[in-house]
Amino acid sequence: MPIAQADLEAILRDGFPDAEIKIDDLAGDGDHYKARIVSSAFKGLSRVRQHQLVYAALKGRMGGELHALALETSAPA
């Protein structure tokens, strides 16, 4: 069952409480999203490590409830 956009945002907010988060439903099917996350948790980390933190926050939902997630991550300027 696909994950609702509001649920995805809530999960990411739980993992990154200080973050600026923007979610776009790319296909309108609740299965393909783009997430832009700006969080101090990413400061000094490589892009790969930032994405690993996002996947960890999703707690195994990738590949199940969530089929595709394009990520843009960064630390605040």
mmCIF file of the N, C-alpha and C atoms, coordinates in Angstrom:
data_MODEL
# 
_entry.id   MODEL 
# 
loop_
_atom_site.group_PDB 
_atom_site.id 
_atom_site.type_symbol 
_atom_site.label_atom_id 
_atom_site.label_alt_id 
_atom_site.label_comp_id 
_atom_site.label_asym_id 
_atom_site.label_entity_id 
_atom_site.label_seq_id 
_atom_site.pdbx_PDB_ins_code 
_atom_site.Cartn_x 
_atom_site.Cartn_y 
_atom_site.Cartn_z 
_atom_site.occupancy 
_atom_site.B_iso_or_equiv 
_atom_site.pdbx_formal_charge 
_atom_site.auth_seq_id 
_atom_site.auth_comp_id 
_atom_site.auth_asym_id 
_atom_site.auth_atom_id 
_atom_site.pdbx_PDB_model_num 
ATOM 1   N N  . MET A 1 1  ? 0.844  -1.180 0.000   1.00 0.00 ? 1  MET A N  1 
ATOM 2   C CA . MET A 1 1  ? 0.000  0.000  0.000   1.00 0.00 ? 1  MET A CA 1 
ATOM 3   C C  . MET A 1 1  ? 0.896  1.253  0.000   1.00 0.00 ? 1  MET A C  1 
ATOM 4   N N  . PRO A 1 2  ? 0.645  2.197  -0.897  1.00 0.00 ? 2  PRO A N  1 
ATOM 5   C CA . PRO A 1 2  ? 1.472  3.403  -0.960  1.00 0.00 ? 2  PRO A CA 1 
ATOM 6   C C  . PRO A 1 2  ? 1.369  4.240  0.314   1.00 0.00 ? 2  PRO A C  1 
ATOM 7   N N  . ILE A 1 3  ? 2.352  5.068  0.519   1.00 0.00 ? 3  ILE A N  1 
ATOM 8   C CA . ILE A 1 3  ? 2.397  5.936  1.697   1.00 0.00 ? 3  ILE A CA 1 
ATOM 9   C C  . ILE A 1 3  ? 1.869  7.327  1.310   1.00 0.00 ? 3  ILE A C  1 
ATOM 10  N N  . ALA A 1 4  ? 1.051  7.910  2.143   1.00 0.00 ? 4  ALA A N  1 
ATOM 11  C CA . ALA A 1 4  ? 0.506  9.234  1.878   1.00 0.00 ? 4  ALA A CA 1 
ATOM 12  C C  . ALA A 1 4  ? 1.595  10.295 2.052   1.00 0.00 ? 4  ALA A C  1 
ATOM 13  N N  . GLN A 1 5  ? 1.501  11.362 1.273   1.00 0.00 ? 5  GLN A N  1 
ATOM 14  C CA . GLN A 1 5  ? 2.487  12.433 1.325   1.00 0.00 ? 5  GLN A CA 1 
ATOM 15  C C  . GLN A 1 5  ? 2.605  13.007 2.736   1.00 0.00 ? 5  GLN A C  1 
ATOM 16  N N  . ALA A 1 6  ? 1.473  13.206 3.406   1.00 0.00 ? 6  ALA A N  1 
ATOM 17  C CA . ALA A 1 6  ? 1.492  13.757 4.777   1.00 0.00 ? 6  ALA A CA 1 
ATOM 18  C C  . ALA A 1 6  ? 2.187  12.794 5.738   1.00 0.00 ? 6  ALA A C  1 
ATOM 19  N N  . ASP A 1 7  ? 1.985  11.486 5.535   1.00 0.00 ? 7  ASP A N  1 
ATOM 20  C CA . ASP A 1 7  ? 2.643  10.492 6.393   1.00 0.00 ? 7  ASP A CA 1 
ATOM 21  C C  . ASP A 1 7  ? 4.148  10.488 6.163   1.00 0.00 ? 7  ASP A C  1 
ATOM 22  N N  . LEU A 1 8  ? 4.552  10.600 4.903   1.00 0.00 ? 8  LEU A N  1 
ATOM 23  C CA . LEU A 1 8  ? 5.985  10.655 4.590   1.00 0.00 ? 8  LEU A CA 1 
ATOM 24  C C  . LEU A 1 8  ? 6.613  11.880 5.250   1.00 0.00 ? 8  LEU A C  1 
ATOM 25  N N  . GLU A 1 9  ? 5.949  13.010 5.150   1.00 0.00 ? 9  GLU A N  1 
ATOM 26  C CA . GLU A 1 9  ? 6.483  14.219 5.776   1.00 0.00 ? 9  GLU A CA 1 
ATOM 27  C C  . GLU A 1 9  ? 6.572  14.059 7.290   1.00 0.00 ? 9  GLU A C  1 
ATOM 28  N N  . ALA A 1 10 ? 5.559  13.457 7.908   1.00 0.00 ? 10 ALA A N  1 
ATOM 29  C CA . ALA A 1 10 ? 5.576  13.252 9.361   1.00 0.00 ? 10 ALA A CA 1 
ATOM 30  C C  . ALA A 1 10 ? 6.729  12.342 9.777   1.00 0.00 ? 10 ALA A C  1 
ATOM 31  N N  . ILE A 1 11 ? 6.986  11.301 9.010   1.00 0.00 ? 11 ILE A N  1 
ATOM 32  C CA . ILE A 1 11 ? 8.090  10.378 9.305   1.00 0.00 ? 11 ILE A CA 1 
ATOM 33  C C  . ILE A 1 11 ? 9.428  11.122 9.225   1.00 0.00 ? 11 ILE A C  1 
ATOM 34  N N  . LEU A 1 12 ? 9.583  11.922 8.174   1.00 0.00 ? 12 LEU A N  1 
ATOM 35  C CA . LEU A 1 12 ? 10.829 12.664 8.006   1.00 0.00 ? 12 LEU A CA 1 
ATOM 36  C C  . LEU A 1 12 ? 10.985 13.736 9.084   1.00 0.00 ? 12 LEU A C  1 
ATOM 37  N N  . ARG A 1 13 ? 9.888  14.380 9.479   1.00 0.00 ? 13 ARG A N  1 
ATOM 38  C CA . ARG A 1 13 ? 9.941  15.381 10.565  1.00 0.00 ? 13 ARG A CA 1 
ATOM 39  C C  . ARG A 1 13 ? 10.342 14.737 11.889  1.00 0.00 ? 13 ARG A C  1 
ATOM 40  N N  . ASP A 1 14 ? 9.878  13.520 12.092  1.00 0.00 ? 14 ASP A N  1 
ATOM 41  C CA . ASP A 1 14 ? 10.238 12.787 13.305  1.00 0.00 ? 14 ASP A CA 1 
ATOM 42  C C  . ASP A 1 14 ? 11.748 12.524 13.320  1.00 0.00 ? 14 ASP A C  1 
ATOM 43  N N  . GLY A 1 15 ? 12.304 12.183 12.165  1.00 0.00 ? 15 GLY A N  1 
ATOM 44  C CA . GLY A 1 15 ? 13.733 11.895 12.062  1.00 0.00 ? 15 GLY A CA 1 
ATOM 45  C C  . GLY A 1 15 ? 14.603 13.147 12.051  1.00 0.00 ? 15 GLY A C  1 
ATOM 46  N N  . PHE A 1 16 ? 14.037 14.253 11.553  1.00 0.00 ? 16 PHE A N  1 
ATOM 47  C CA . PHE A 1 16 ? 14.789 15.508 11.420  1.00 0.00 ? 16 PHE A CA 1 
ATOM 48  C C  . PHE A 1 16 ? 13.915 16.662 11.911  1.00 0.00 ? 16 PHE A C  1 
ATOM 49  N N  . PRO A 1 17 ? 13.751 16.780 13.241  1.00 0.00 ? 17 PRO A N  1 
ATOM 50  C CA . PRO A 1 17 ? 12.815 17.761 13.806  1.00 0.00 ? 17 PRO A CA 1 
ATOM 51  C C  . PRO A 1 17 ? 13.130 19.215 13.448  1.00 0.00 ? 17 PRO A C  1 
ATOM 52  N N  . ASP A 1 18 ? 14.406 19.531 13.196  1.00 0.00 ? 18 ASP A N  1 
ATOM 53  C CA . ASP A 1 18 ? 14.794 20.916 12.902  1.00 0.00 ? 18 ASP A CA 1 
ATOM 54  C C  . ASP A 1 18 ? 14.709 21.250 11.419  1.00 0.00 ? 18 ASP A C  1 
ATOM 55  N N  . ALA A 1 19 ? 14.351 20.278 10.596  1.00 0.00 ? 19 ALA A N  1 
ATOM 56  C CA . ALA A 1 19 ? 14.512 20.403 9.149   1.00 0.00 ? 19 ALA A CA 1 
ATOM 57  C C  . ALA A 1 19 ? 13.446 21.249 8.473   1.00 0.00 ? 19 ALA A C  1 
ATOM 58  N N  . GLU A 1 20 ? 13.883 21.826 7.359   1.00 0.00 ? 20 GLU A N  1 
ATOM 59  C CA . GLU A 1 20 ? 12.967 22.398 6.380   1.00 0.00 ? 20 GLU A CA 1 
ATOM 60  C C  . GLU A 1 20 ? 12.736 21.268 5.379   1.00 0.00 ? 20 GLU A C  1 
ATOM 61  N N  . ILE A 1 21 ? 11.483 20.843 5.224   1.00 0.00 ? 21 ILE A N  1 
ATOM 62  C CA . ILE A 1 21 ? 11.171 19.682 4.389   1.00 0.00 ? 21 ILE A CA 1 
ATOM 63  C C  . ILE A 1 21 ? 10.120 20.064 3.357   1.00 0.00 ? 21 ILE A C  1 
ATOM 64  N N  . LYS A 1 22 ? 10.387 19.700 2.106   1.00 0.00 ? 22 LYS A N  1 
ATOM 65  C CA . LYS A 1 22 ? 9.411  19.896 1.036   1.00 0.00 ? 22 LYS A CA 1 
ATOM 66  C C  . LYS A 1 22 ? 9.264  18.575 0.303   1.00 0.00 ? 22 LYS A C  1 
ATOM 67  N N  . ILE A 1 23 ? 8.033  18.103 0.185   1.00 0.00 ? 23 ILE A N  1 
ATOM 68  C CA . ILE A 1 23 ? 7.753  16.823 -0.479  1.00 0.00 ? 23 ILE A CA 1 
ATOM 69  C C  . ILE A 1 23 ? 6.918  17.091 -1.729  1.00 0.00 ? 23 ILE A C  1 
ATOM 70  N N  . ASP A 1 24 ? 7.296  16.488 -2.848  1.00 0.00 ? 24 ASP A N  1 
ATOM 71  C CA . ASP A 1 24 ? 6.507  16.558 -4.079  1.00 0.00 ? 24 ASP A CA 1 
ATOM 72  C C  . ASP A 1 24 ? 6.155  15.137 -4.502  1.00 0.00 ? 24 ASP A C  1 
ATOM 73  N N  . ASP A 1 25 ? 4.881  14.920 -4.844  1.00 0.00 ? 25 ASP A N  1 
ATOM 74  C CA . ASP A 1 25 ? 4.435  13.632 -5.387  1.00 0.00 ? 25 ASP A CA 1 
ATOM 75  C C  . ASP A 1 25 ? 4.673  13.699 -6.892  1.00 0.00 ? 25 ASP A C  1 
ATOM 76  N N  . LEU A 1 26 ? 5.688  13.004 -7.370  1.00 0.00 ? 26 LEU A N  1 
ATOM 77  C CA . LEU A 1 26 ? 6.125  13.125 -8.756  1.00 0.00 ? 26 LEU A CA 1 
ATOM 78  C C  . LEU A 1 26 ? 5.164  12.517 -9.772  1.00 0.00 ? 26 LEU A C  1 
ATOM 79  N N  . ALA A 1 27 ? 4.480  11.450 -9.394  1.00 0.00 ? 27 ALA A N  1 
ATOM 80  C CA . ALA A 1 27 ? 3.626  10.753 -10.354 1.00 0.00 ? 27 ALA A CA 1 
ATOM 81  C C  . ALA A 1 27 ? 2.144  10.815 -9.988  1.00 0.00 ? 27 ALA A C  1 
ATOM 82  N N  . GLY A 1 28 ? 1.824  11.384 -8.836  1.00 0.00 ? 28 GLY A N  1 
ATOM 83  C CA . GLY A 1 28 ? 0.428  11.453 -8.417  1.00 0.00 ? 28 GLY A CA 1 
ATOM 84  C C  . GLY A 1 28 ? -0.122 10.123 -7.927  1.00 0.00 ? 28 GLY A C  1 
ATOM 85  N N  . ASP A 1 29 ? 0.789  9.167  -7.675  1.00 0.00 ? 29 ASP A N  1 
ATOM 86  C CA . ASP A 1 29 ? 0.336  7.826  -7.294  1.00 0.00 ? 29 ASP A CA 1 
ATOM 87  C C  . ASP A 1 29 ? 0.684  7.452  -5.855  1.00 0.00 ? 29 ASP A C  1 
ATOM 88  N N  . GLY A 1 30 ? 1.284  8.384  -5.097  1.00 0.00 ? 30 GLY A N  1 
ATOM 89  C CA . GLY A 1 30 ? 1.661  8.081  -3.722  1.00 0.00 ? 30 GLY A CA 1 
ATOM 90  C C  . GLY A 1 30 ? 2.801  7.087  -3.624  1.00 0.00 ? 30 GLY A C  1 
ATOM 91  N N  . ASP A 1 31 ? 3.491  6.885  -4.719  1.00 0.00 ? 31 ASP A N  1 
ATOM 92  C CA . ASP A 1 31 ? 4.546  5.877  -4.765  1.00 0.00 ? 31 ASP A CA 1 
ATOM 93  C C  . ASP A 1 31 ? 5.894  6.446  -5.200  1.00 0.00 ? 31 ASP A C  1 
ATOM 94  N N  . HIS A 1 32 ? 5.878  7.636  -5.776  1.00 0.00 ? 32 HIS A N  1 
ATOM 95  C CA . HIS A 1 32 ? 7.098  8.255  -6.313  1.00 0.00 ? 32 HIS A CA 1 
ATOM 96  C C  . HIS A 1 32 ? 7.168  9.695  -5.814  1.00 0.00 ? 32 HIS A C  1 
ATOM 97  N N  . TYR A 1 33 ? 8.093  9.950  -4.916  1.00 0.00 ? 33 TYR A N  1 
ATOM 98  C CA . TYR A 1 33 ? 8.206  11.267 -4.303  1.00 0.00 ? 33 TYR A CA 1 
ATOM 99  C C  . TYR A 1 33 ? 9.579  11.865 -4.512  1.00 0.00 ? 33 TYR A C  1 
ATOM 100 N N  . LYS A 1 34 ? 9.619  13.187 -4.371  1.00 0.00 ? 34 LYS A N  1 
ATOM 101 C CA . LYS A 1 34 ? 10.877 13.916 -4.277  1.00 0.00 ? 34 LYS A CA 1 
ATOM 102 C C  . LYS A 1 34 ? 10.839 14.633 -2.939  1.00 0.00 ? 34 LYS A C  1 
ATOM 103 N N  . ALA A 1 35 ? 11.912 14.510 -2.177  1.00 0.00 ? 35 ALA A N  1 
ATOM 104 C CA . ALA A 1 35 ? 11.993 15.178 -0.879  1.00 0.00 ? 35 ALA A CA 1 
ATOM 105 C C  . ALA A 1 35 ? 13.220 16.084 -0.854  1.00 0.00 ? 35 ALA A C  1 
ATOM 106 N N  . ARG A 1 36 ? 12.987 17.331 -0.452  1.00 0.00 ? 36 ARG A N  1 
ATOM 107 C CA . ARG A 1 36 ? 14.086 18.275 -0.227  1.00 0.00 ? 36 ARG A CA 1 
ATOM 108 C C  . ARG A 1 36 ? 14.157 18.495 1.279   1.00 0.00 ? 36 ARG A C  1 
ATOM 109 N N  . ILE A 1 37 ? 15.297 18.154 1.865   1.00 0.00 ? 37 ILE A N  1 
ATOM 110 C CA . ILE A 1 37 ? 15.455 18.218 3.320   1.00 0.00 ? 37 ILE A CA 1 
ATOM 111 C C  . ILE A 1 37 ? 16.697 19.050 3.635   1.00 0.00 ? 37 ILE A C  1 
ATOM 112 N N  . VAL A 1 38 ? 16.503 20.124 4.384   1.00 0.00 ? 38 VAL A N  1 
ATOM 113 C CA . VAL A 1 38 ? 17.616 20.956 4.842   1.00 0.00 ? 38 VAL A CA 1 
ATOM 114 C C  . VAL A 1 38 ? 17.654 20.813 6.361   1.00 0.00 ? 38 VAL A C  1 
ATOM 115 N N  . SER A 1 39 ? 18.716 20.196 6.870   1.00 0.00 ? 39 SER A N  1 
ATOM 116 C CA . SER A 1 39 ? 18.804 19.909 8.300   1.00 0.00 ? 39 SER A CA 1 
ATOM 117 C C  . SER A 1 39 ? 20.228 20.084 8.804   1.00 0.00 ? 39 SER A C  1 
ATOM 118 N N  . SER A 1 40 ? 20.342 20.578 10.025  1.00 0.00 ? 40 SER A N  1 
ATOM 119 C CA . SER A 1 40 ? 21.671 20.703 10.641  1.00 0.00 ? 40 SER A CA 1 
ATOM 120 C C  . SER A 1 40 ? 22.292 19.328 10.889  1.00 0.00 ? 40 SER A C  1 
ATOM 121 N N  . ALA A 1 41 ? 21.484 18.277 10.885  1.00 0.00 ? 41 ALA A N  1 
ATOM 122 C CA . ALA A 1 41 ? 22.003 16.911 11.065  1.00 0.00 ? 41 ALA A CA 1 
ATOM 123 C C  . ALA A 1 41 ? 22.951 16.525 9.928   1.00 0.00 ? 41 ALA A C  1 
ATOM 124 N N  . PHE A 1 42 ? 22.851 17.215 8.786   1.00 0.00 ? 42 PHE A N  1 
ATOM 125 C CA . PHE A 1 42 ? 23.668 16.888 7.622   1.00 0.00 ? 42 PHE A CA 1 
ATOM 126 C C  . PHE A 1 42 ? 24.990 17.643 7.584   1.00 0.00 ? 42 PHE A C  1 
ATOM 127 N N  . LYS A 1 43 ? 25.192 18.553 8.513   1.00 0.00 ? 43 LYS A N  1 
ATOM 128 C CA . LYS A 1 43 ? 26.388 19.405 8.491   1.00 0.00 ? 43 LYS A CA 1 
ATOM 129 C C  . LYS A 1 43 ? 27.662 18.560 8.526   1.00 0.00 ? 43 LYS A C  1 
ATOM 130 N N  . GLY A 1 44 ? 28.535 18.802 7.556   1.00 0.00 ? 44 GLY A N  1 
ATOM 131 C CA . GLY A 1 44 ? 29.822 18.121 7.493   1.00 0.00 ? 44 GLY A CA 1 
ATOM 132 C C  . GLY A 1 44 ? 29.780 16.703 6.947   1.00 0.00 ? 44 GLY A C  1 
ATOM 133 N N  . LEU A 1 45 ? 28.612 16.243 6.533   1.00 0.00 ? 45 LEU A N  1 
ATOM 134 C CA . LEU A 1 45 ? 28.480 14.872 6.033   1.00 0.00 ? 45 LEU A CA 1 
ATOM 135 C C  . LEU A 1 45 ? 28.458 14.836 4.511   1.00 0.00 ? 45 LEU A C  1 
ATOM 136 N N  . SER A 1 46 ? 28.966 13.741 3.952   1.00 0.00 ? 46 SER A N  1 
ATOM 137 C CA . SER A 1 46 ? 28.900 13.559 2.500   1.00 0.00 ? 46 SER A CA 1 
ATOM 138 C C  . SER A 1 46 ? 27.439 13.363 2.092   1.00 0.00 ? 46 SER A C  1 
ATOM 139 N N  . ARG A 1 47 ? 27.159 13.586 0.818   1.00 0.00 ? 47 ARG A N  1 
ATOM 140 C CA . ARG A 1 47 ? 25.808 13.394 0.288   1.00 0.00 ? 47 ARG A CA 1 
ATOM 141 C C  . ARG A 1 47 ? 25.342 11.951 0.532   1.00 0.00 ? 47 ARG A C  1 
ATOM 142 N N  . VAL A 1 48 ? 26.240 10.998 0.337   1.00 0.00 ? 48 VAL A N  1 
ATOM 143 C CA . VAL A 1 48 ? 25.894 9.588  0.564   1.00 0.00 ? 48 VAL A CA 1 
ATOM 144 C C  . VAL A 1 48 ? 25.482 9.373  2.017   1.00 0.00 ? 48 VAL A C  1 
ATOM 145 N N  . ARG A 1 49 ? 26.240 9.908  2.938   1.00 0.00 ? 49 ARG A N  1 
ATOM 146 C CA . ARG A 1 49 ? 25.913 9.741  4.369   1.00 0.00 ? 49 ARG A CA 1 
ATOM 147 C C  . ARG A 1 49 ? 24.592 10.438 4.713   1.00 0.00 ? 49 ARG A C  1 
ATOM 148 N N  . GLN A 1 50 ? 24.352 11.603 4.126   1.00 0.00 ? 50 GLN A N  1 
ATOM 149 C CA . GLN A 1 50 ? 23.087 12.303 4.342   1.00 0.00 ? 50 GLN A CA 1 
ATOM 150 C C  . GLN A 1 50 ? 21.915 11.425 3.910   1.00 0.00 ? 50 GLN A C  1 
ATOM 151 N N  . HIS A 1 51 ? 22.046 10.832 2.736   1.00 0.00 ? 51 HIS A N  1 
ATOM 152 C CA . HIS A 1 51 ? 20.974 9.977  2.215   1.00 0.00 ? 51 HIS A CA 1 
ATOM 153 C C  . HIS A 1 51 ? 20.807 8.730  3.078   1.00 0.00 ? 51 HIS A C  1 
ATOM 154 N N  . GLN A 1 52 ? 21.905 8.191  3.588   1.00 0.00 ? 52 GLN A N  1 
ATOM 155 C CA . GLN A 1 52 ? 21.811 7.040  4.500   1.00 0.00 ? 52 GLN A CA 1 
ATOM 156 C C  . GLN A 1 52 ? 21.004 7.400  5.748   1.00 0.00 ? 52 GLN A C  1 
ATOM 157 N N  . LEU A 1 53 ? 21.197 8.606  6.261   1.00 0.00 ? 53 LEU A N  1 
ATOM 158 C CA . LEU A 1 53 ? 20.422 9.040  7.433   1.00 0.00 ? 53 LEU A CA 1 
ATOM 159 C C  . LEU A 1 53 ? 18.933 9.130  7.112   1.00 0.00 ? 53 LEU A C  1 
ATOM 160 N N  . VAL A 1 54 ? 18.613 9.605  5.906   1.00 0.00 ? 54 VAL A N  1 
ATOM 161 C CA . VAL A 1 54 ? 17.203 9.688  5.503   1.00 0.00 ? 54 VAL A CA 1 
ATOM 162 C C  . VAL A 1 54 ? 16.611 8.279  5.413   1.00 0.00 ? 54 VAL A C  1 
ATOM 163 N N  . TYR A 1 55 ? 17.325 7.360  4.765   1.00 0.00 ? 55 TYR A N  1 
ATOM 164 C CA . TYR A 1 55 ? 16.821 5.981  4.656   1.00 0.00 ? 55 TYR A CA 1 
ATOM 165 C C  . TYR A 1 55 ? 16.646 5.346  6.032   1.00 0.00 ? 55 TYR A C  1 
ATOM 166 N N  . ALA A 1 56 ? 17.550 5.639  6.957   1.00 0.00 ? 56 ALA A N  1 
ATOM 167 C CA . ALA A 1 56 ? 17.420 5.112  8.321   1.00 0.00 ? 56 ALA A CA 1 
ATOM 168 C C  . ALA A 1 56 ? 16.163 5.674  8.984   1.00 0.00 ? 56 ALA A C  1 
ATOM 169 N N  . ALA A 1 57 ? 15.879 6.953  8.762   1.00 0.00 ? 57 ALA A N  1 
ATOM 170 C CA . ALA A 1 57 ? 14.682 7.572  9.341   1.00 0.00 ? 57 ALA A CA 1 
ATOM 171 C C  . ALA A 1 57 ? 13.400 6.955  8.779   1.00 0.00 ? 57 ALA A C  1 
ATOM 172 N N  . LEU A 1 58 ? 13.484 6.423  7.558   1.00 0.00 ? 58 LEU A N  1 
ATOM 173 C CA . LEU A 1 58 ? 12.304 5.796  6.931   1.00 0.00 ? 58 LEU A CA 1 
ATOM 174 C C  . LEU A 1 58 ? 12.023 4.394  7.475   1.00 0.00 ? 58 LEU A C  1 
ATOM 175 N N  . LYS A 1 59 ? 12.923 3.877  8.267   1.00 0.00 ? 59 LYS A N  1 
ATOM 176 C CA . LYS A 1 59 ? 12.744 2.612  8.984   1.00 0.00 ? 59 LYS A CA 1 
ATOM 177 C C  . LYS A 1 59 ? 12.206 1.473  8.111   1.00 0.00 ? 59 LYS A C  1 
ATOM 178 N N  . GLY A 1 60 ? 12.898 1.214  7.012   1.00 0.00 ? 60 GLY A N  1 
ATOM 179 C CA . GLY A 1 60 ? 12.566 0.054  6.187   1.00 0.00 ? 60 GLY A CA 1 
ATOM 180 C C  . GLY A 1 60 ? 11.405 0.240  5.233   1.00 0.00 ? 60 GLY A C  1 
ATOM 181 N N  . ARG A 1 61 ? 10.875 1.444  5.102   1.00 0.00 ? 61 ARG A N  1 
ATOM 182 C CA . ARG A 1 61 ? 9.729  1.660  4.205   1.00 0.00 ? 61 ARG A CA 1 
ATOM 183 C C  . ARG A 1 61 ? 10.131 1.724  2.734   1.00 0.00 ? 61 ARG A C  1 
ATOM 184 N N  . MET A 1 62 ? 11.409 2.023  2.447   1.00 0.00 ? 62 MET A N  1 
ATOM 185 C CA . MET A 1 62 ? 11.859 2.060  1.045   1.00 0.00 ? 62 MET A CA 1 
ATOM 186 C C  . MET A 1 62 ? 11.746 0.667  0.446   1.00 0.00 ? 62 MET A C  1 
ATOM 187 N N  . GLY A 1 63 ? 11.202 0.612  -0.759  1.00 0.00 ? 63 GLY A N  1 
ATOM 188 C CA . GLY A 1 63 ? 11.045 -0.671 -1.437  1.00 0.00 ? 63 GLY A CA 1 
ATOM 189 C C  . GLY A 1 63 ? 9.775  -1.393 -1.039  1.00 0.00 ? 63 GLY A C  1 
ATOM 190 N N  . GLY A 1 64 ? 9.100  -0.912 -0.006  1.00 0.00 ? 64 GLY A N  1 
ATOM 191 C CA . GLY A 1 64 ? 7.829  -1.501 0.415   1.00 0.00 ? 64 GLY A CA 1 
ATOM 192 C C  . GLY A 1 64 ? 6.722  -0.484 0.185   1.00 0.00 ? 64 GLY A C  1 
ATOM 193 N N  . GLU A 1 65 ? 6.370  0.234  1.247   1.00 0.00 ? 65 GLU A N  1 
ATOM 194 C CA . GLU A 1 65 ? 5.344  1.275  1.149   1.00 0.00 ? 65 GLU A CA 1 
ATOM 195 C C  . GLU A 1 65 ? 5.769  2.390  0.203   1.00 0.00 ? 65 GLU A C  1 
ATOM 196 N N  . LEU A 1 66 ? 7.063  2.614  0.131   1.00 0.00 ? 66 LEU A N  1 
ATOM 197 C CA . LEU A 1 66 ? 7.608  3.716  -0.663  1.00 0.00 ? 66 LEU A CA 1 
ATOM 198 C C  . LEU A 1 66 ? 8.485  3.136  -1.764  1.00 0.00 ? 66 LEU A C  1 
ATOM 199 N N  . HIS A 1 67 ? 8.041  3.303  -3.008  1.00 0.00 ? 67 HIS A N  1 
ATOM 200 C CA . HIS A 1 67 ? 8.748  2.690  -4.131  1.00 0.00 ? 67 HIS A CA 1 
ATOM 201 C C  . HIS A 1 67 ? 9.953  3.516  -4.569  1.00 0.00 ? 67 HIS A C  1 
ATOM 202 N N  . ALA A 1 68 ? 9.766  4.845  -4.715  1.00 0.00 ? 68 ALA A N  1 
ATOM 203 C CA . ALA A 1 68 ? 10.853 5.677  -5.227  1.00 0.00 ? 68 ALA A CA 1 
ATOM 204 C C  . ALA A 1 68 ? 10.874 7.008  -4.492  1.00 0.00 ? 68 ALA A C  1 
ATOM 205 N N  . LEU A 1 69 ? 12.077 7.436  -4.119  1.00 0.00 ? 69 LEU A N  1 
ATOM 206 C CA . LEU A 1 69 ? 12.250 8.697  -3.428  1.00 0.00 ? 69 LEU A CA 1 
ATOM 207 C C  . LEU A 1 69 ? 13.510 9.382  -3.957  1.00 0.00 ? 69 LEU A C  1 
ATOM 208 N N  . ALA A 1 70 ? 13.307 10.487 -4.661  1.00 0.00 ? 70 ALA A N  1 
ATOM 209 C CA . ALA A 1 70 ? 14.444 11.299 -5.115  1.00 0.00 ? 70 ALA A CA 1 
ATOM 210 C C  . ALA A 1 70 ? 14.773 12.246 -3.957  1.00 0.00 ? 70 ALA A C  1 
ATOM 211 N N  . LEU A 1 71 ? 16.038 12.299 -3.593  1.00 0.00 ? 71 LEU A N  1 
ATOM 212 C CA . LEU A 1 71 ? 16.439 13.107 -2.438  1.00 0.00 ? 71 LEU A CA 1 
ATOM 213 C C  . LEU A 1 71 ? 17.319 14.282 -2.826  1.00 0.00 ? 71 LEU A C  1 
ATOM 214 N N  . GLU A 1 72 ? 17.042 15.411 -2.216  1.00 0.00 ? 72 GLU A N  1 
ATOM 215 C CA . GLU A 1 72 ? 17.920 16.582 -2.226  1.00 0.00 ? 72 GLU A CA 1 
ATOM 216 C C  . GLU A 1 72 ? 18.155 16.895 -0.764  1.00 0.00 ? 72 GLU A C  1 
ATOM 217 N N  . THR A 1 73 ? 19.377 16.748 -0.294  1.00 0.00 ? 73 THR A N  1 
ATOM 218 C CA . THR A 1 73 ? 19.675 16.998 1.113   1.00 0.00 ? 73 THR A CA 1 
ATOM 219 C C  . THR A 1 73 ? 20.796 18.010 1.227   1.00 0.00 ? 73 THR A C  1 
ATOM 220 N N  . SER A 1 74 ? 20.735 18.810 2.287   1.00 0.00 ? 74 SER A N  1 
ATOM 221 C CA . SER A 1 74 ? 21.799 19.773 2.563   1.00 0.00 ? 74 SER A CA 1 
ATOM 222 C C  . SER A 1 74 ? 21.685 20.268 3.994   1.00 0.00 ? 74 SER A C  1 
ATOM 223 N N  . ALA A 1 75 ? 22.769 20.867 4.449   1.00 0.00 ? 75 ALA A N  1 
ATOM 224 C CA . ALA A 1 75 ? 22.778 21.537 5.747   1.00 0.00 ? 75 ALA A CA 1 
ATOM 225 C C  . ALA A 1 75 ? 22.410 23.002 5.506   1.00 0.00 ? 75 ALA A C  1 
ATOM 226 N N  . PRO A 1 76 ? 21.863 23.672 6.524   1.00 0.00 ? 76 PRO A N  1 
ATOM 227 C CA . PRO A 1 76 ? 21.547 25.100 6.344   1.00 0.00 ? 76 PRO A CA 1 
ATOM 228 C C  . PRO A 1 76 ? 22.803 25.891 6.006   1.00 0.00 ? 76 PRO A C  1 
ATOM 229 N N  . ALA A 1 77 ? 22.633 26.939 5.233   1.00 0.00 ? 77 ALA A N  1 
ATOM 230 C CA . ALA A 1 77 ? 23.779 27.773 4.811   1.00 0.00 ? 77 ALA A CA 1 
ATOM 231 C C  . ALA A 1 77 ? 24.362 28.530 5.999   1.00 0.00 ? 77 ALA A C  1 
# 
